[in-house]
Amino acid sequence: MQTIDFELEGDYVELNMLIKLVGLCDSGGAGKAIVASGAVRVDGTVELRKTCKIRAGQVVGIDDVEIHVLADPEA
């Protein structure tokens, strides 16, 4: 399993944009399609809301990739 650490800038990032920002897709629209397909888990639960707010401390899973969302150390 691949693990990606993502440093959050601000309070949250939308789920579809997180997928784009870590390089798992090319655009926010492609991110929305991935979420809509049911392939994305947030803290172990399937998440279908494309613009769900992801905050520090949450873990997003797609296939064999886990994205650990970390608080910005400078915030």
Residue pairs with C-beta under 8 A, 6 or more apart in sequence:
1 64
1 65
1 66
2 64
2 65
2 66
3 65
3 66
3 67
3 68
4 22
4 65
4 66
4 67
4 68
5 67
5 68
5 70
6 13
6 18
6 21
6 22
6 67
6 68
6 69
6 70
7 70
7 71
7 72
7 73
8 54
8 55
8 56
8 69
8 70
8 71
8 72
9 72
9 75
10 72
10 75
11 53
11 55
12 53
12 54
12 55
13 21
13 53
13 54
13 69
14 50
14 51
14 52
14 53
14 54
15 31
15 35
15 40
15 42
15 47
15 49
15 50
15 51
15 52
15 53
15 54
15 60
16 28
16 29
16 31
16 32
16 34
16 35
16 50
16 51
17 28
17 31
18 31
18 54
18 60
18 67
18 69
19 25
19 30
19 31
19 34
19 35
19 40
19 60
19 62
20 26
20 27
20 28
20 30
20 31
22 67
24 31
24 34
24 62
24 65
25 31
25 34
31 50
32 50
34 40
34 62
35 47
35 48
35 49
35 50
35 52
36 48
36 50
38 46
38 48
39 62
39 63
40 46
40 47
40 60
40 61
40 62
41 47
41 60
41 61
41 62
42 52
42 54
42 58
42 59
42 60
42 61
43 58
43 59
44 59
44 61
54 60
54 69
55 69
56 69
56 70
56 71
56 72
57 69
57 71
58 69
59 66
59 67
59 68
59 69
60 66
60 67
60 69
61 67
